[in-house]
Amino acid sequence: MSASASVLFDAPGPQARFRHRLYSVLVVIALVGGGWWLFNAFAEKDQFTAEKWKPFLEADVWKTYLLPGLEGTLVAAAISIVFAVLFGMIFGILRLSEHRWVRWTAGAIVELARAIPVLILMIFLFAVFGSYKIFPSDQLALAAVVIALVIYNASVIAEIVRAGIRSLPKGQSEAAVALGLRKNQLMRLILLPQAITAMLPALVSQMVVVLKDTALGYQITYVELVRSGQQVGASQQNTIPALMVVALIMITLNLALTFLATTLEKRLRGRRKKGTAVVAADSIVTDGAPGVDITKP
């Protein structure tokens, strides 16, 4: 067995490798065939004609529909992500509290928030805010979308934070306590920095979910990208091309968010590696008596 072979499973033999290649080829053929069939189905319905795609080359269509919708999506997603991460961090730490009543209260809030569907929460908040006039009429939909996304995603992020902190070796906490660090110093200086780096991929996935879930706001008249795309399709009689353009924009935003988070993760890991210095063996004193100044000859 070669040195590069995995210790988790045996290296595939010639027949297994042949089967893997055959399955891969069949999957690629199926995907290409499905894509070609879909393309032909759209082409038969005249969805790729120039007149249906020409409106996207006009500035008025972008200024009137798509750019306001894109702005609404980005505003709702940005506000929701910031507050969801903030409250998720808080409740994730509270769930690790040594006080039972704090831990149980935070756990009950998190579990309740995770159990409520986001769309139902948006509709409920929109109705409550409208009935009691808590927000201005032009901000009702935005407030309902943001608060619903914050409530749900903060509960998910709280579990991510709790799992990330619990995944760290217990020896670090014990060493910090032995050095005399207080609980808040232990969490702020030792546990959280490592946990954030470890759980960053999961946080990025949840941020992408927040960005996509802003599309649910069209049910409560919030002006976001999907609703704007539907309006373009209704006005220009090109619903499918409009939704394709919206999907392309959303995919680009998600890829950009993922790239940004991946770059941040690499930088954080790089800083941690640079911060670890190797101490020379001859600089370690093993026979110095307590209280003796070893710097003097």
C-alpha positions as CSV (number, residue, x, y, z in Angstrom):
1,M,0.0,0.0,0.0
2,S,1.4,3.4,-0.9
3,A,2.1,6.1,1.7
4,S,-0.6,8.3,0.2
5,A,-3.3,5.7,0.6
6,S,-6.1,6.6,3.0
7,V,-6.3,4.8,6.3
8,L,-10.1,5.0,6.3
9,F,-10.7,2.6,3.4
10,D,-8.7,0.3,1.1
11,A,-7.4,1.6,-2.1
12,P,-9.7,0.6,-5.0
13,G,-8.5,-2.1,-7.4
14,P,-8.5,-2.1,-11.2
15,Q,-12.1,-3.2,-11.5
16,A,-13.3,-0.7,-8.8
17,R,-11.5,2.2,-10.6
18,F,-13.0,1.1,-13.9
19,R,-16.5,1.2,-12.3
20,H,-15.9,4.6,-10.8
21,R,-14.8,6.0,-14.2
22,L,-17.8,4.4,-15.8
23,Y,-20.2,5.8,-13.3
24,S,-18.6,9.3,-13.6
25,V,-19.0,9.1,-17.4
26,L,-22.6,8.0,-17.1
27,V,-23.4,10.9,-14.7
28,V,-21.8,13.4,-17.0
29,I,-23.7,12.1,-20.0
30,A,-27.0,12.2,-18.0
31,L,-26.3,15.8,-16.9
32,V,-25.4,16.9,-20.4
33,G,-28.5,15.1,-21.8
34,G,-30.8,16.7,-19.2
35,G,-29.3,20.1,-19.9
36,W,-29.8,19.7,-23.7
37,W,-33.4,18.5,-23.3
38,L,-34.1,21.5,-21.1
39,F,-32.5,23.9,-23.6
40,N,-34.6,22.4,-26.4
41,A,-37.8,22.7,-24.3
42,F,-37.1,26.4,-23.7
43,A,-36.1,26.9,-27.3
44,E,-39.4,25.4,-28.6
45,K,-41.3,27.9,-26.5
46,D,-39.3,30.7,-28.0
47,Q,-37.6,31.6,-24.6
48,F,-34.2,32.3,-26.3
49,T,-35.4,34.7,-28.9
50,A,-33.7,38.1,-29.0
51,E,-36.9,40.1,-28.3
52,K,-37.3,38.3,-24.9
53,W,-33.7,39.1,-23.8
54,K,-33.5,42.6,-25.4
55,P,-35.1,44.3,-22.4
56,F,-32.1,43.4,-20.2
57,L,-29.9,45.5,-22.4
58,E,-32.1,48.6,-21.6
59,A,-31.1,50.8,-18.7
60,D,-34.7,51.6,-17.8
61,V,-35.5,48.0,-17.0
62,W,-32.6,47.8,-14.6
63,K,-33.3,51.2,-13.0
64,T,-37.0,50.6,-12.6
65,Y,-37.0,46.9,-11.5
66,L,-33.8,45.0,-11.1
67,L,-31.5,47.5,-9.3
68,P,-34.2,48.4,-6.7
69,G,-34.9,44.7,-6.1
70,L,-31.1,44.0,-5.8
71,E,-30.8,46.9,-3.3
72,G,-33.7,45.5,-1.3
73,T,-32.1,42.0,-1.2
74,L,-28.7,43.3,-0.1
75,V,-30.1,45.7,2.5
76,A,-32.3,43.0,4.1
77,A,-29.5,40.4,3.9
78,A,-26.8,42.7,5.4
79,I,-28.9,43.8,8.3
80,S,-30.1,40.3,9.0
81,I,-26.6,38.8,8.8
82,V,-25.1,41.3,11.2
83,F,-27.8,40.9,13.9
84,A,-28.2,37.2,13.4
85,V,-24.5,36.7,14.0
86,L,-24.6,39.0,17.0
87,F,-27.5,37.4,18.7
88,G,-26.4,34.0,17.7
89,M,-23.1,34.5,19.4
90,I,-24.8,35.8,22.6
91,F,-27.3,32.9,22.8
92,G,-24.6,30.3,21.9
93,I,-22.5,31.5,24.8
94,L,-25.5,31.7,27.1
95,R,-26.3,28.1,26.3
96,L,-22.9,27.2,27.8
97,S,-23.5,29.1,31.0
98,E,-22.8,27.3,34.3
99,H,-26.1,28.8,35.7
100,R,-28.8,26.3,35.0
101,W,-31.6,28.8,34.7
102,V,-29.6,30.9,32.1
103,R,-28.8,27.8,30.1
104,W,-32.3,26.5,30.1
105,T,-33.9,29.9,29.3
106,A,-31.5,30.4,26.3
107,G,-32.1,26.8,25.2
108,A,-35.9,27.2,25.2
109,I,-35.7,30.5,23.2
110,V,-33.4,28.9,20.7
111,E,-35.4,25.8,20.2
112,L,-38.7,27.8,19.9
113,A,-37.1,30.1,17.3
114,R,-35.8,27.2,15.3
115,A,-39.2,25.5,15.2
116,I,-41.1,28.4,13.6
117,P,-41.0,28.5,9.7
118,V,-39.5,31.7,8.4
119,L,-42.3,32.5,6.0
120,I,-45.0,32.1,8.7
121,L,-43.0,34.3,11.0
122,M,-42.7,37.0,8.3
123,I,-46.4,37.0,7.7
124,F,-47.2,37.1,11.4
125,L,-44.8,40.0,12.1
126,F,-46.1,41.9,9.1
127,A,-49.6,41.6,10.4
128,V,-48.7,42.6,13.9
129,F,-46.6,45.5,12.9
130,G,-49.3,46.7,10.6
131,S,-52.1,46.4,13.2
132,Y,-50.2,48.1,16.0
133,K,-48.3,50.6,13.7
134,I,-45.0,49.8,15.3
135,F,-43.0,50.8,12.2
136,P,-43.8,53.4,9.5
137,S,-45.9,52.0,6.7
138,D,-43.1,52.1,4.1
139,Q,-40.8,50.1,6.5
140,L,-43.3,47.4,7.6
141,A,-42.2,44.8,5.0
142,L,-38.5,45.4,5.6
143,A,-38.9,45.2,9.4
144,A,-40.9,41.9,9.2
145,V,-38.3,40.4,6.8
146,V,-35.3,41.4,8.8
147,I,-36.7,40.4,12.2
148,A,-38.0,37.1,11.0
149,L,-34.6,36.2,9.4
150,V,-32.8,37.4,12.5
151,I,-34.9,35.3,14.9
152,Y,-34.6,32.1,12.9
153,N,-30.9,32.3,11.8
154,A,-29.7,33.6,15.1
155,S,-31.1,30.4,16.7
156,V,-29.2,28.3,14.1
157,I,-26.0,30.3,14.6
158,A,-26.3,29.9,18.3
159,E,-26.1,26.1,17.9
160,I,-23.2,26.5,15.5
161,V,-21.4,28.6,18.1
162,R,-22.2,26.2,20.9
163,A,-20.9,23.2,18.9
164,G,-17.8,25.1,17.8
165,I,-16.8,26.0,21.3
166,R,-17.6,22.5,22.7
167,S,-15.4,21.0,19.9
168,L,-12.3,22.7,21.3
169,P,-10.0,20.6,23.6
170,K,-10.9,20.8,27.2
171,G,-7.2,21.1,28.1
172,Q,-7.2,24.7,26.9
173,S,-9.9,25.8,29.3
174,E,-8.2,23.9,32.1
175,A,-4.8,25.6,31.3
176,A,-6.5,29.0,31.2
177,V,-8.1,28.5,34.5
178,A,-4.8,27.3,36.0
179,L,-3.2,30.5,34.8
180,G,-5.9,32.6,36.6
181,L,-7.9,33.8,33.7
182,R,-11.5,34.7,34.4
183,K,-14.4,33.2,32.6
184,N,-15.0,36.2,30.3
185,Q,-11.2,36.3,29.5
186,L,-11.2,32.6,28.7
187,M,-14.2,33.0,26.3
188,R,-13.0,36.2,24.7
189,L,-9.2,35.5,24.4
190,I,-9.0,31.8,23.9
191,L,-12.2,29.9,23.0
192,L,-14.0,32.3,20.7
193,P,-11.1,33.2,18.4
194,Q,-10.5,29.5,17.7
195,A,-14.1,28.6,17.5
196,I,-14.9,31.3,15.0
197,T,-12.2,30.1,12.7
198,A,-13.4,26.5,13.0
199,M,-17.0,27.3,12.4
200,L,-16.6,29.9,9.7
201,P,-17.6,27.5,6.9
202,A,-20.9,26.7,8.7
203,L,-21.4,30.4,9.3
204,V,-20.9,31.1,5.6
205,S,-23.5,28.5,4.7
206,Q,-26.0,30.1,7.1
207,M,-25.3,33.6,5.6
208,V,-26.0,32.2,2.2
209,V,-29.3,30.9,3.5
210,V,-30.1,34.4,4.9
211,L,-29.4,35.9,1.5
212,K,-31.6,33.4,-0.3
213,D,-34.4,33.6,2.3
214,T,-34.9,37.3,1.6
215,A,-36.8,36.1,-1.5
216,L,-39.6,35.0,0.9
217,G,-40.3,38.7,1.4
218,Y,-42.2,38.9,-1.8
219,Q,-45.2,37.3,0.0
220,I,-45.5,40.4,2.2
221,T,-44.9,42.9,-0.7
222,Y,-41.3,43.5,0.1
223,V,-39.4,44.8,-2.9
224,E,-36.5,42.3,-3.4
225,L,-34.8,40.7,-6.4
226,V,-37.2,37.8,-7.1
227,R,-40.3,40.1,-6.8
228,S,-38.6,42.6,-9.2
229,G,-37.8,39.8,-11.6
230,Q,-41.5,38.7,-11.6
231,Q,-42.5,42.3,-12.3
232,V,-40.1,42.5,-15.2
233,G,-41.5,39.2,-16.6
234,A,-45.1,40.5,-16.3
235,S,-44.4,43.8,-18.0
236,Q,-42.1,42.5,-20.7
237,Q,-43.8,39.1,-21.3
238,N,-40.6,37.3,-20.6
239,T,-41.0,35.6,-17.2
240,I,-38.6,32.7,-17.8
241,P,-35.7,34.9,-19.1
242,A,-36.3,37.3,-16.2
243,L,-36.1,34.6,-13.6
244,M,-33.0,33.2,-15.3
245,V,-31.3,36.6,-14.9
246,V,-32.5,36.8,-11.3
247,A,-31.0,33.3,-10.7
248,L,-27.7,34.3,-12.2
249,I,-27.5,37.4,-10.0
250,M,-28.3,35.4,-6.9
251,I,-25.7,32.8,-7.8
252,T,-23.1,35.5,-8.3
253,L,-24.0,37.1,-4.9
254,N,-23.7,33.7,-3.1
255,L,-20.4,32.9,-4.8
256,A,-19.1,36.3,-3.9
257,L,-20.1,35.9,-0.3
258,T,-18.5,32.4,-0.2
259,F,-15.3,33.7,-1.7
260,L,-15.1,36.5,0.8
261,A,-15.6,34.2,3.7
262,T,-13.1,31.7,2.4
263,T,-10.5,34.4,2.0
264,L,-11.2,35.6,5.5
265,E,-10.9,32.1,6.9
266,K,-7.5,31.7,5.2
267,R,-6.2,34.9,6.6
268,L,-7.4,34.0,10.1
269,R,-5.7,30.6,9.9
270,G,-2.6,32.3,8.5
271,R,-2.4,34.7,11.4
272,R,-2.8,31.9,13.9
273,K,0.1,30.0,12.3
274,K,2.3,33.1,12.3
275,G,1.5,33.7,15.9
276,T,2.9,30.4,17.0
277,A,6.7,30.7,17.6
278,V,9.1,27.8,18.3
279,V,11.1,28.2,21.5
280,A,14.7,27.0,21.3
281,A,15.4,24.0,23.5
282,D,18.5,25.6,25.1
283,S,16.4,28.6,26.2
284,I,14.2,26.6,28.5
285,V,15.4,26.5,32.1
286,T,14.5,23.4,34.0
287,D,16.6,23.7,37.2
288,G,15.9,27.3,38.4
289,A,14.6,27.4,41.9
290,P,11.4,29.3,42.6
291,G,12.1,33.0,43.4
292,V,15.6,32.9,42.0
293,D,16.6,35.5,39.3
294,I,18.1,33.3,36.7
295,T,19.2,36.3,34.5
296,K,22.0,37.2,36.9
297,P,25.2,35.3,36.8
